[in-house]
Amino acid sequence: MIAQILVVDDDPIQRRLLKNAVERYGHSAHLAENGLVALEFLKRTAVDVNVIVLDLMMPEMDGLTFLSAIRELGIETPVIVQTGQGSIDSVVQAMRAGAFDFVVKPVSPERIAASVANALKLDQKESRARAGRRQRPGAVGFGDIVSASPDMLRVIDLAQRAAHSNIPVVLEGESGVGKEMIARAIQSNGDRAGKPFITVNCGAIPHNLVESILFGHEKGAFTGASEKHTGKFVEADGGTLFLDEIGDLPLDVQVKLLRAVQQGEIETVGAAKVQKVNVRLISATNKDLIEEVRAGRFREDLYYRLNVFPITIPALRRRKEDIPHLARVFAERFSTEQKLPKTLTVGPSALALLTAYDWPGNIRQLENAVFRAVVLAEGDELTDADFPQIAAQVPEFHSAELVATAVAPPPSFVADRAVREALAESPVFANSERARIGKPDPKAMLAAAYPTADNIIISTDEAGEVRKLADVEEELIRFALKFYRGQMSQVARKLGIGRSTLYRKLKDYGIDPDDPLREAA
């Protein structure tokens, strides 16, 4: 599909790079140097723009203002925003404003192409068509793996290479990152597609039954063996055996597994002879296997037999670019499964909240959160209110929302003279000059509404003007020192600066590192 892509960026070099990247993948690029020009282009052009790539920091009209303007015009074109390193706050604001995806500068051609492809293929009609084209129930292809992050695209590339051979693969990563889905995609895209795919969770089987379940047993082989049992290796013959949490295998079973890997032979419990099997082995673990080897809990010879082609799958918090795409896919899937009359969409506030959260349970936790939200949703769109358990763990999300409200109150807030006079007597309008002109003091408003909200940094001064950057930076450093109890390495890491830079700023602002701790005490 040749898509029409609108690139909005005030940097001519960046515009040219993005144009080349877009055109390299067969799309057509249209350029605008700021939000105002882009807005005029959308109003007047007859071109049906499919995707907008938008810089957030631009003169005349910045990215967030542009997002607000196109939504007011009813333009629903997916918008991919560009943001700087570590600026998660900008990402949250952009998602709340309706952005579809974000990329971190400097962006590679492959990353922007992947993001554009996701914006195009996640259209609901195309998603339904793709679901209808699946050849086999349960079959998973690499096209079903939703991702836009460079790290995950690298994982997919490695897995695609592994699919074309029978090389043993070890998938490493935290629980819930999607190791089994990658394993199924490897099976579905190789020579063993359509053959058995057998899954064994080694950590969920009692140790005294692992050998029997993997290799099978003959009738009467041990007490309670009243019938012959076919093991998982035999069930997977000709196909793939996926050993999840292989680091939990007992050492005595590891010896037999080594023989199966080396010689393609298994020994059924109670049998008089060995049996040949032809099995593609894919293993997965959330442990560091080399550390298990050093600790004597995993055989070194088995480790080197299995760990021929390791693939490490990053945690979801390391690839936040994927969260909006996954949330939309889950919402659509669960809407269909719950037989809802209309597919639920994921609103900007929900996307902002989900992107701000770190997801310790990874994709599995996100999937369950969206499932719960879909089941309990009352409207046609999921909002942050549909994820109360997540919102409770991201207090800064609502703090930012409150600051935005306080900094920019609606005009009608103090329009009535009687209201102004009443407010002037309130502690919220403690400053007499602000009371006279009818402007609320943001810091006082927050203090009155949230007496314990000491982690809020106000953006305007008492005169209603934007505060100096140095003042805000000093306040943030003081708060970080207090929040992390003077742990300088932690403070520097969370602020996104080096320790030497942190110490220099402490000297510049005359901050004693122990001051915030004394205040806290």
Contacts in CASP RR format, 6 or more apart in sequence:
PFRMAT RR
TARGET T0000
AUTHOR 0000-0000-0000
METHOD contacts of the structure
MODEL  1
MIAQILVVDDDPIQRRLLKNAVERYGHSAHLAENGLVALEFLKRTAVDVN
VIVLDLMMPEMDGLTFLSAIRELGIETPVIVQTGQGSIDSVVQAMRAGAF
DFVVKPVSPERIAASVANALKLDQKESRARAGRRQRPGAVGFGDIVSASP
DMLRVIDLAQRAAHSNIPVVLEGESGVGKEMIARAIQSNGDRAGKPFITV
NCGAIPHNLVESILFGHEKGAFTGASEKHTGKFVEADGGTLFLDEIGDLP
LDVQVKLLRAVQQGEIETVGAAKVQKVNVRLISATNKDLIEEVRAGRFRE
DLYYRLNVFPITIPALRRRKEDIPHLARVFAERFSTEQKLPKTLTVGPSA
LALLTAYDWPGNIRQLENAVFRAVVLAEGDELTDADFPQIAAQVPEFHSA
ELVATAVAPPPSFVADRAVREALAESPVFANSERARIGKPDPKAMLAAAY
PTADNIIISTDEAGEVRKLADVEEELIRFALKFYRGQMSQVARKLGIGRS
TLYRKLKDYGIDPDDPLREAA
1 120 0 8 1.000
2 26 0 8 1.000
2 27 0 8 1.000
2 28 0 8 1.000
3 27 0 8 1.000
3 28 0 8 1.000
3 50 0 8 1.000
3 51 0 8 1.000
3 116 0 8 1.000
3 120 0 8 1.000
4 27 0 8 1.000
4 28 0 8 1.000
4 30 0 8 1.000
4 47 0 8 1.000
4 48 0 8 1.000
4 49 0 8 1.000
4 50 0 8 1.000
4 51 0 8 1.000
5 22 0 8 1.000
5 27 0 8 1.000
5 28 0 8 1.000
5 29 0 8 1.000
5 30 0 8 1.000
5 49 0 8 1.000
5 50 0 8 1.000
5 51 0 8 1.000
5 52 0 8 1.000
5 53 0 8 1.000
5 116 0 8 1.000
6 29 0 8 1.000
6 30 0 8 1.000
6 31 0 8 1.000
6 32 0 8 1.000
6 38 0 8 1.000
6 41 0 8 1.000
6 42 0 8 1.000
6 49 0 8 1.000
6 51 0 8 1.000
6 52 0 8 1.000
6 53 0 8 1.000
6 77 0 8 1.000
7 15 0 8 1.000
7 18 0 8 1.000
7 19 0 8 1.000
7 22 0 8 1.000
7 29 0 8 1.000
7 30 0 8 1.000
7 31 0 8 1.000
7 32 0 8 1.000
7 53 0 8 1.000
8 32 0 8 1.000
8 33 0 8 1.000
8 34 0 8 1.000
8 35 0 8 1.000
8 37 0 8 1.000
8 38 0 8 1.000
8 52 0 8 1.000
8 53 0 8 1.000
8 54 0 8 1.000
8 55 0 8 1.000
8 58 0 8 1.000
8 63 0 8 1.000
8 66 0 8 1.000
9 15 0 8 1.000
9 18 0 8 1.000
9 33 0 8 1.000
9 53 0 8 1.000
9 54 0 8 1.000
9 55 0 8 1.000
9 58 0 8 1.000
9 82 0 8 1.000
10 33 0 8 1.000
10 34 0 8 1.000
10 55 0 8 1.000
10 57 0 8 1.000
10 58 0 8 1.000
10 59 0 8 1.000
11 55 0 8 1.000
12 33 0 8 1.000
14 55 0 8 1.000
15 31 0 8 1.000
15 33 0 8 1.000
18 29 0 8 1.000
18 53 0 8 1.000
18 107 0 8 1.000
18 112 0 8 1.000
19 29 0 8 1.000
19 31 0 8 1.000
20 109 0 8 1.000
21 108 0 8 1.000
21 109 0 8 1.000
21 112 0 8 1.000
21 113 0 8 1.000
22 28 0 8 1.000
22 29 0 8 1.000
22 53 0 8 1.000
22 112 0 8 1.000
22 113 0 8 1.000
22 116 0 8 1.000
23 29 0 8 1.000
24 109 0 8 1.000
24 113 0 8 1.000
25 109 0 8 1.000
25 113 0 8 1.000
25 116 0 8 1.000
25 117 0 8 1.000
27 116 0 8 1.000
30 41 0 8 1.000
30 45 0 8 1.000
30 47 0 8 1.000
30 49 0 8 1.000
32 38 0 8 1.000
32 41 0 8 1.000
33 58 0 8 1.000
34 58 0 8 1.000
34 59 0 8 1.000
34 60 0 8 1.000
34 61 0 8 1.000
35 58 0 8 1.000
35 60 0 8 1.000
35 61 0 8 1.000
35 62 0 8 1.000
35 63 0 8 1.000
35 65 0 8 1.000
35 66 0 8 1.000
36 60 0 8 1.000
36 61 0 8 1.000
38 52 0 8 1.000
38 54 0 8 1.000
38 66 0 8 1.000
39 61 0 8 1.000
39 66 0 8 1.000
39 69 0 8 1.000
39 70 0 8 1.000
42 49 0 8 1.000
42 70 0 8 1.000
42 73 0 8 1.000
42 75 0 8 1.000
42 77 0 8 1.000
43 73 0 8 1.000
49 77 0 8 1.000
50 77 0 8 1.000
50 78 0 8 1.000
50 119 0 8 1.000
50 120 0 8 1.000
51 77 0 8 1.000
51 78 0 8 1.000
51 79 0 8 1.000
51 80 0 8 1.000
51 116 0 8 1.000
51 119 0 8 1.000
51 120 0 8 1.000
52 70 0 8 1.000
52 77 0 8 1.000
52 78 0 8 1.000
52 79 0 8 1.000
52 80 0 8 1.000
53 79 0 8 1.000
53 80 0 8 1.000
53 82 0 8 1.000
53 112 0 8 1.000
53 116 0 8 1.000
54 63 0 8 1.000
54 66 0 8 1.000
54 67 0 8 1.000
54 79 0 8 1.000
54 80 0 8 1.000
54 81 0 8 1.000
54 82 0 8 1.000
54 99 0 8 1.000
55 63 0 8 1.000
55 81 0 8 1.000
55 82 0 8 1.000
56 62 0 8 1.000
56 63 0 8 1.000
56 64 0 8 1.000
56 81 0 8 1.000
56 82 0 8 1.000
56 83 0 8 1.000
56 90 0 8 1.000
56 94 0 8 1.000
57 63 0 8 1.000
61 69 0 8 1.000
63 81 0 8 1.000
63 94 0 8 1.000
64 93 0 8 1.000
64 94 0 8 1.000
64 97 0 8 1.000
67 79 0 8 1.000
67 81 0 8 1.000
67 94 0 8 1.000
67 97 0 8 1.000
67 98 0 8 1.000
67 99 0 8 1.000
68 97 0 8 1.000
70 77 0 8 1.000
70 79 0 8 1.000
71 97 0 8 1.000
71 98 0 8 1.000
78 100 0 8 1.000
78 101 0 8 1.000
78 119 0 8 1.000
79 98 0 8 1.000
79 99 0 8 1.000
79 100 0 8 1.000
79 101 0 8 1.000
80 99 0 8 1.000
80 100 0 8 1.000
80 101 0 8 1.000
80 102 0 8 1.000
80 103 0 8 1.000
80 112 0 8 1.000
80 115 0 8 1.000
80 116 0 8 1.000
80 119 0 8 1.000
81 90 0 8 1.000
81 91 0 8 1.000
81 94 0 8 1.000
81 99 0 8 1.000
81 101 0 8 1.000
81 102 0 8 1.000
81 103 0 8 1.000
82 102 0 8 1.000
82 103 0 8 1.000
82 104 0 8 1.000
82 105 0 8 1.000
82 107 0 8 1.000
83 90 0 8 1.000
83 91 0 8 1.000
83 94 0 8 1.000
83 102 0 8 1.000
83 103 0 8 1.000
83 104 0 8 1.000
83 105 0 8 1.000
84 90 0 8 1.000
84 104 0 8 1.000
84 105 0 8 1.000
85 104 0 8 1.000
85 105 0 8 1.000
86 104 0 8 1.000
86 496 0 8 1.000
88 320 0 8 1.000
88 355 0 8 1.000
88 356 0 8 1.000
89 400 0 8 1.000
91 102 0 8 1.000
91 320 0 8 1.000
91 355 0 8 1.000
92 352 0 8 1.000
92 355 0 8 1.000
92 356 0 8 1.000
92 397 0 8 1.000
92 400 0 8 1.000
93 352 0 8 1.000
93 400 0 8 1.000
94 102 0 8 1.000
95 102 0 8 1.000
95 324 0 8 1.000
95 348 0 8 1.000
95 351 0 8 1.000
95 352 0 8 1.000
95 355 0 8 1.000
96 348 0 8 1.000
96 349 0 8 1.000
96 351 0 8 1.000
96 352 0 8 1.000
97 348 0 8 1.000
98 347 0 8 1.000
98 348 0 8 1.000
98 351 0 8 1.000
99 348 0 8 1.000
99 351 0 8 1.000
100 119 0 8 1.000
100 324 0 8 1.000
101 115 0 8 1.000
101 118 0 8 1.000
101 119 0 8 1.000
101 148 0 8 1.000
101 321 0 8 1.000
101 324 0 8 1.000
101 325 0 8 1.000
102 321 0 8 1.000
103 111 0 8 1.000
103 112 0 8 1.000
103 115 0 8 1.000
103 321 0 8 1.000
104 321 0 8 1.000
108 150 0 8 1.000
110 150 0 8 1.000
110 153 0 8 1.000
111 148 0 8 1.000
111 149 0 8 1.000
111 150 0 8 1.000
111 153 0 8 1.000
114 147 0 8 1.000
114 148 0 8 1.000
114 153 0 8 1.000
115 148 0 8 1.000
115 321 0 8 1.000
118 146 0 8 1.000
118 147 0 8 1.000
118 148 0 8 1.000
118 325 0 8 1.000
120 126 0 8 1.000
121 127 0 8 1.000
121 130 0 8 1.000
122 146 0 8 1.000
122 325 0 8 1.000
122 328 0 8 1.000
122 329 0 8 1.000
124 332 0 8 1.000
124 343 0 8 1.000
127 329 0 8 1.000
127 332 0 8 1.000
136 194 0 8 1.000
138 184 0 8 1.000
139 184 0 8 1.000
139 188 0 8 1.000
139 193 0 8 1.000
139 194 0 8 1.000
140 181 0 8 1.000
140 184 0 8 1.000
140 185 0 8 1.000
140 188 0 8 1.000
141 184 0 8 1.000
141 185 0 8 1.000
141 188 0 8 1.000
141 189 0 8 1.000
142 156 0 8 1.000
142 159 0 8 1.000
142 160 0 8 1.000
142 185 0 8 1.000
142 189 0 8 1.000
143 185 0 8 1.000
144 181 0 8 1.000
144 185 0 8 1.000
145 152 0 8 1.000
145 156 0 8 1.000
145 181 0 8 1.000
145 182 0 8 1.000
145 185 0 8 1.000
146 322 0 8 1.000
146 325 0 8 1.000
146 326 0 8 1.000
146 329 0 8 1.000
147 153 0 8 1.000
147 156 0 8 1.000
147 319 0 8 1.000
147 322 0 8 1.000
147 325 0 8 1.000
148 321 0 8 1.000
148 322 0 8 1.000
148 325 0 8 1.000
149 314 0 8 1.000
149 318 0 8 1.000
149 319 0 8 1.000
149 320 0 8 1.000
149 321 0 8 1.000
149 322 0 8 1.000
151 314 0 8 1.000
151 318 0 8 1.000
151 319 0 8 1.000
152 313 0 8 1.000
152 314 0 8 1.000
152 319 0 8 1.000
152 322 0 8 1.000
155 182 0 8 1.000
155 311 0 8 1.000
155 312 0 8 1.000
155 313 0 8 1.000
155 314 0 8 1.000
156 182 0 8 1.000
158 309 0 8 1.000
158 311 0 8 1.000
159 169 0 8 1.000
159 182 0 8 1.000
159 185 0 8 1.000
159 186 0 8 1.000
159 311 0 8 1.000
160 189 0 8 1.000
162 169 0 8 1.000
162 186 0 8 1.000
162 309 0 8 1.000
162 311 0 8 1.000
163 185 0 8 1.000
163 186 0 8 1.000
163 187 0 8 1.000
163 189 0 8 1.000
163 190 0 8 1.000
164 189 0 8 1.000
164 190 0 8 1.000
166 191 0 8 1.000
166 280 0 8 1.000
167 308 0 8 1.000
167 309 0 8 1.000
168 261 0 8 1.000
168 281 0 8 1.000
168 282 0 8 1.000
168 283 0 8 1.000
168 305 0 8 1.000
168 306 0 8 1.000
168 307 0 8 1.000
168 308 0 8 1.000
168 309 0 8 1.000
169 183 0 8 1.000
169 186 0 8 1.000
169 281 0 8 1.000
169 282 0 8 1.000
169 283 0 8 1.000
169 308 0 8 1.000
169 309 0 8 1.000
169 310 0 8 1.000
169 311 0 8 1.000
170 246 0 8 1.000
170 282 0 8 1.000
170 283 0 8 1.000
170 284 0 8 1.000
170 285 0 8 1.000
170 289 0 8 1.000
170 306 0 8 1.000
170 307 0 8 1.000
170 308 0 8 1.000
170 309 0 8 1.000
170 310 0 8 1.000
170 311 0 8 1.000
171 179 0 8 1.000
171 182 0 8 1.000
171 183 0 8 1.000
171 282 0 8 1.000
171 283 0 8 1.000
171 284 0 8 1.000
171 285 0 8 1.000
171 311 0 8 1.000
171 313 0 8 1.000
172 284 0 8 1.000
172 285 0 8 1.000
172 286 0 8 1.000
172 289 0 8 1.000
172 310 0 8 1.000
172 311 0 8 1.000
172 312 0 8 1.000
172 313 0 8 1.000
173 179 0 8 1.000
173 284 0 8 1.000
173 285 0 8 1.000
173 286 0 8 1.000
173 312 0 8 1.000
173 313 0 8 1.000
173 314 0 8 1.000
173 315 0 8 1.000
174 286 0 8 1.000
174 315 0 8 1.000
174 361 0 8 1.000
174 362 0 8 1.000
175 286 0 8 1.000
175 361 0 8 1.000
175 362 0 8 1.000
175 364 0 8 1.000
176 361 0 8 1.000
176 362 0 8 1.000
176 363 0 8 1.000
176 364 0 8 1.000
176 365 0 8 1.000
177 313 0 8 1.000
177 314 0 8 1.000
177 315 0 8 1.000
177 316 0 8 1.000
177 362 0 8 1.000
177 363 0 8 1.000
178 313 0 8 1.000
178 362 0 8 1.000
178 363 0 8 1.000
178 364 0 8 1.000
179 244 0 8 1.000
179 284 0 8 1.000
179 313 0 8 1.000
180 199 0 8 1.000
180 242 0 8 1.000
180 244 0 8 1.000
180 284 0 8 1.000
182 311 0 8 1.000
182 313 0 8 1.000
183 197 0 8 1.000
183 240 0 8 1.000
183 242 0 8 1.000
183 282 0 8 1.000
183 284 0 8 1.000
184 197 0 8 1.000
184 242 0 8 1.000
186 240 0 8 1.000
186 282 0 8 1.000
187 193 0 8 1.000
187 195 0 8 1.000
187 197 0 8 1.000
187 239 0 8 1.000
187 240 0 8 1.000
187 280 0 8 1.000
187 282 0 8 1.000
188 194 0 8 1.000
192 238 0 8 1.000
192 239 0 8 1.000
192 240 0 8 1.000
192 280 0 8 1.000
195 238 0 8 1.000
195 239 0 8 1.000
195 240 0 8 1.000
196 235 0 8 1.000
196 236 0 8 1.000
196 237 0 8 1.000
196 238 0 8 1.000
196 239 0 8 1.000
196 240 0 8 1.000
197 236 0 8 1.000
197 239 0 8 1.000
197 240 0 8 1.000
197 242 0 8 1.000
198 232 0 8 1.000
198 235 0 8 1.000
198 236 0 8 1.000
198 239 0 8 1.000
198 240 0 8 1.000
198 241 0 8 1.000
198 242 0 8 1.000
199 242 0 8 1.000
199 244 0 8 1.000
200 213 0 8 1.000
200 214 0 8 1.000
200 232 0 8 1.000
200 241 0 8 1.000
200 242 0 8 1.000
200 243 0 8 1.000
200 244 0 8 1.000
201 244 0 8 1.000
201 245 0 8 1.000
202 210 0 8 1.000
202 243 0 8 1.000
202 244 0 8 1.000
202 245 0 8 1.000
202 246 0 8 1.000
202 247 0 8 1.000
202 248 0 8 1.000
202 249 0 8 1.000
203 244 0 8 1.000
203 245 0 8 1.000
203 248 0 8 1.000
204 245 0 8 1.000
205 213 0 8 1.000
207 250 0 8 1.000
210 249 0 8 1.000
210 250 0 8 1.000
210 253 0 8 1.000
211 252 0 8 1.000
211 253 0 8 1.000
211 256 0 8 1.000
211 269 0 8 1.000
212 221 0 8 1.000
212 222 0 8 1.000
212 225 0 8 1.000
212 229 0 8 1.000
212 231 0 8 1.000
212 269 0 8 1.000
213 231 0 8 1.000
213 232 0 8 1.000
214 231 0 8 1.000
214 232 0 8 1.000
214 233 0 8 1.000
214 253 0 8 1.000
214 256 0 8 1.000
214 257 0 8 1.000
214 266 0 8 1.000
215 231 0 8 1.000
215 233 0 8 1.000
215 256 0 8 1.000
215 260 0 8 1.000
215 266 0 8 1.000
215 267 0 8 1.000
215 268 0 8 1.000
215 269 0 8 1.000
216 229 0 8 1.000
216 230 0 8 1.000
216 231 0 8 1.000
216 232 0 8 1.000
216 233 0 8 1.000
216 234 0 8 1.000
216 268 0 8 1.000
216 269 0 8 1.000
217 225 0 8 1.000
217 228 0 8 1.000
217 229 0 8 1.000
217 268 0 8 1.000
217 269 0 8 1.000
217 270 0 8 1.000
218 225 0 8 1.000
218 228 0 8 1.000
218 268 0 8 1.000
218 269 0 8 1.000
218 270 0 8 1.000
218 271 0 8 1.000
219 225 0 8 1.000
219 226 0 8 1.000
219 227 0 8 1.000
219 228 0 8 1.000
220 226 0 8 1.000
220 270 0 8 1.000
221 269 0 8 1.000
221 270 0 8 1.000
222 269 0 8 1.000
225 269 0 8 1.000
231 268 0 8 1.000
232 241 0 8 1.000
233 241 0 8 1.000
233 260 0 8 1.000
233 266 0 8 1.000
233 277 0 8 1.000
233 279 0 8 1.000
234 266 0 8 1.000
234 275 0 8 1.000
234 277 0 8 1.000
236 277 0 8 1.000
236 279 0 8 1.000
237 277 0 8 1.000
237 278 0 8 1.000
237 279 0 8 1.000
238 277 0 8 1.000
238 278 0 8 1.000
238 279 0 8 1.000
238 280 0 8 1.000
239 278 0 8 1.000
239 279 0 8 1.000
239 280 0 8 1.000
240 279 0 8 1.000
240 280 0 8 1.000
240 281 0 8 1.000
240 282 0 8 1.000
241 279 0 8 1.000
241 280 0 8 1.000
241 281 0 8 1.000
241 282 0 8 1.000
242 282 0 8 1.000
242 283 0 8 1.000
242 284 0 8 1.000
243 249 0 8 1.000
243 281 0 8 1.000
243 282 0 8 1.000
243 283 0 8 1.000
243 284 0 8 1.000
244 283 0 8 1.000
244 284 0 8 1.000
245 284 0 8 1.000
245 285 0 8 1.000
245 286 0 8 1.000
245 287 0 8 1.000
246 283 0 8 1.000
246 284 0 8 1.000
246 285 0 8 1.000
246 289 0 8 1.000
246 306 0 8 1.000
247 285 0 8 1.000
247 287 0 8 1.000
247 289 0 8 1.000
247 292 0 8 1.000
247 297 0 8 1.000
247 298 0 8 1.000
249 257 0 8 1.000
249 298 0 8 1.000
251 297 0 8 1.000
251 298 0 8 1.000
251 299 0 8 1.000
254 298 0 8 1.000
254 299 0 8 1.000
254 302 0 8 1.000
255 299 0 8 1.000
256 266 0 8 1.000
256 267 0 8 1.000
257 302 0 8 1.000
258 299 0 8 1.000
258 301 0 8 1.000
258 302 0 8 1.000
258 305 0 8 1.000
259 265 0 8 1.000
259 266 0 8 1.000
259 267 0 8 1.000
260 266 0 8 1.000
260 277 0 8 1.000
260 279 0 8 1.000
261 281 0 8 1.000
261 302 0 8 1.000
261 305 0 8 1.000
261 306 0 8 1.000
262 305 0 8 1.000
264 276 0 8 1.000
264 277 0 8 1.000
264 278 0 8 1.000
264 279 0 8 1.000
265 274 0 8 1.000
265 275 0 8 1.000
265 276 0 8 1.000
265 277 0 8 1.000
266 274 0 8 1.000
266 275 0 8 1.000
266 277 0 8 1.000
267 274 0 8 1.000
267 275 0 8 1.000
268 275 0 8 1.000
281 306 0 8 1.000
283 306 0 8 1.000
289 298 0 8 1.000
289 303 0 8 1.000
289 307 0 8 1.000
290 303 0 8 1.000
292 298 0 8 1.000
293 299 0 8 1.000
293 300 0 8 1.000
293 303 0 8 1.000
315 359 0 8 1.000
315 362 0 8 1.000
316 322 0 8 1.000
316 323 0 8 1.000
316 359 0 8 1.000
316 361 0 8 1.000
316 362 0 8 1.000
316 363 0 8 1.000
316 366 0 8 1.000
317 358 0 8 1.000
317 359 0 8 1.000
317 360 0 8 1.000
320 355 0 8 1.000
323 351 0 8 1.000
323 354 0 8 1.000
323 355 0 8 1.000
323 359 0 8 1.000
323 366 0 8 1.000
324 346 0 8 1.000
324 351 0 8 1.000
324 354 0 8 1.000
324 355 0 8 1.000
326 363 0 8 1.000
326 366 0 8 1.000
326 367 0 8 1.000
327 346 0 8 1.000
327 350 0 8 1.000
327 351 0 8 1.000
327 354 0 8 1.000
327 366 0 8 1.000
327 370 0 8 1.000
328 345 0 8 1.000
328 346 0 8 1.000
330 366 0 8 1.000
330 367 0 8 1.000
330 370 0 8 1.000
330 371 0 8 1.000
330 374 0 8 1.000
331 343 0 8 1.000
331 344 0 8 1.000
331 345 0 8 1.000
331 346 0 8 1.000
331 370 0 8 1.000
331 373 0 8 1.000
331 374 0 8 1.000
331 382 0 8 1.000
332 343 0 8 1.000
332 344 0 8 1.000
334 344 0 8 1.000
334 370 0 8 1.000
334 371 0 8 1.000
334 374 0 8 1.000
334 375 0 8 1.000
335 342 0 8 1.000
335 343 0 8 1.000
335 344 0 8 1.000
335 374 0 8 1.000
336 343 0 8 1.000
338 374 0 8 1.000
338 375 0 8 1.000
340 374 0 8 1.000
342 380 0 8 1.000
344 374 0 8 1.000
344 377 0 8 1.000
344 379 0 8 1.000
344 380 0 8 1.000
344 381 0 8 1.000
344 382 0 8 1.000
345 380 0 8 1.000
345 381 0 8 1.000
345 382 0 8 1.000
346 354 0 8 1.000
346 370 0 8 1.000
346 381 0 8 1.000
346 382 0 8 1.000
347 381 0 8 1.000
347 382 0 8 1.000
347 383 0 8 1.000
349 383 0 8 1.000
349 384 0 8 1.000
349 385 0 8 1.000
350 373 0 8 1.000
350 381 0 8 1.000
350 382 0 8 1.000
350 383 0 8 1.000
350 384 0 8 1.000
350 386 0 8 1.000
350 387 0 8 1.000
352 384 0 8 1.000
352 397 0 8 1.000
353 384 0 8 1.000
353 387 0 8 1.000
353 390 0 8 1.000
353 391 0 8 1.000
353 394 0 8 1.000
353 397 0 8 1.000
354 366 0 8 1.000
354 369 0 8 1.000
354 387 0 8 1.000
354 390 0 8 1.000
356 394 0 8 1.000
356 396 0 8 1.000
356 397 0 8 1.000
357 390 0 8 1.000
357 393 0 8 1.000
357 394 0 8 1.000
359 365 0 8 1.000
359 366 0 8 1.000
369 387 0 8 1.000
369 389 0 8 1.000
369 390 0 8 1.000
370 382 0 8 1.000
373 382 0 8 1.000
373 386 0 8 1.000
373 387 0 8 1.000
374 382 0 8 1.000
376 386 0 8 1.000
377 386 0 8 1.000
384 391 0 8 1.000
384 397 0 8 1.000
385 391 0 8 1.000
391 397 0 8 1.000
391 398 0 8 1.000
395 455 0 8 1.000
396 455 0 8 1.000
399 453 0 8 1.000
399 455 0 8 1.000
399 456 0 8 1.000
402 446 0 8 1.000
402 449 0 8 1.000
402 450 0 8 1.000
402 453 0 8 1.000
402 456 0 8 1.000
403 442 0 8 1.000
403 446 0 8 1.000
403 456 0 8 1.000
403 457 0 8 1.000
403 458 0 8 1.000
403 459 0 8 1.000
406 440 0 8 1.000
406 442 0 8 1.000
406 445 0 8 1.000
406 446 0 8 1.000
406 458 0 8 1.000
407 442 0 8 1.000
407 458 0 8 1.000
407 459 0 8 1.000
407 460 0 8 1.000
409 440 0 8 1.000
413 440 0 8 1.000
414 420 0 8 1.000
414 423 0 8 1.000
414 438 0 8 1.000
414 439 0 8 1.000
414 440 0 8 1.000
420 435 0 8 1.000
420 438 0 8 1.000
423 429 0 8 1.000
423 435 0 8 1.000
423 438 0 8 1.000
423 440 0 8 1.000
424 435 0 8 1.000
424 436 0 8 1.000
424 438 0 8 1.000
426 448 0 8 1.000
427 444 0 8 1.000
427 448 0 8 1.000
428 440 0 8 1.000
428 441 0 8 1.000
428 444 0 8 1.000
428 445 0 8 1.000
428 448 0 8 1.000
429 435 0 8 1.000
429 438 0 8 1.000
429 440 0 8 1.000
429 441 0 8 1.000
429 444 0 8 1.000
430 441 0 8 1.000
430 444 0 8 1.000
431 441 0 8 1.000
431 444 0 8 1.000
431 462 0 8 1.000
433 462 0 8 1.000
434 440 0 8 1.000
434 441 0 8 1.000
434 462 0 8 1.000
439 464 0 8 1.000
441 462 0 8 1.000
442 458 0 8 1.000
442 459 0 8 1.000
442 460 0 8 1.000
442 464 0 8 1.000
443 458 0 8 1.000
446 453 0 8 1.000
446 456 0 8 1.000
446 458 0 8 1.000
447 453 0 8 1.000
450 456 0 8 1.000
455 479 0 8 1.000
455 483 0 8 1.000
457 472 0 8 1.000
457 475 0 8 1.000
457 476 0 8 1.000
457 479 0 8 1.000
458 467 0 8 1.000
459 466 0 8 1.000
459 467 0 8 1.000
459 472 0 8 1.000
460 466 0 8 1.000
460 467 0 8 1.000
461 467 0 8 1.000
470 509 0 8 1.000
473 505 0 8 1.000
473 509 0 8 1.000
474 509 0 8 1.000
474 511 0 8 1.000
476 495 0 8 1.000
477 491 0 8 1.000
477 495 0 8 1.000
477 502 0 8 1.000
477 505 0 8 1.000
477 506 0 8 1.000
477 509 0 8 1.000
477 511 0 8 1.000
478 511 0 8 1.000
478 515 0 8 1.000
478 516 0 8 1.000
479 516 0 8 1.000
480 491 0 8 1.000
480 494 0 8 1.000
480 495 0 8 1.000
481 491 0 8 1.000
481 511 0 8 1.000
481 513 0 8 1.000
481 515 0 8 1.000
481 516 0 8 1.000
481 517 0 8 1.000
482 516 0 8 1.000
482 517 0 8 1.000
482 519 0 8 1.000
482 520 0 8 1.000
484 490 0 8 1.000
484 491 0 8 1.000
484 494 0 8 1.000
485 517 0 8 1.000
485 520 0 8 1.000
486 513 0 8 1.000
486 514 0 8 1.000
486 516 0 8 1.000
486 517 0 8 1.000
488 499 0 8 1.000
488 502 0 8 1.000
488 503 0 8 1.000
488 513 0 8 1.000
489 499 0 8 1.000
491 502 0 8 1.000
492 498 0 8 1.000
492 499 0 8 1.000
492 501 0 8 1.000
492 502 0 8 1.000
495 502 0 8 1.000
497 505 0 8 1.000
505 511 0 8 1.000
506 512 0 8 1.000
506 513 0 8 1.000
END
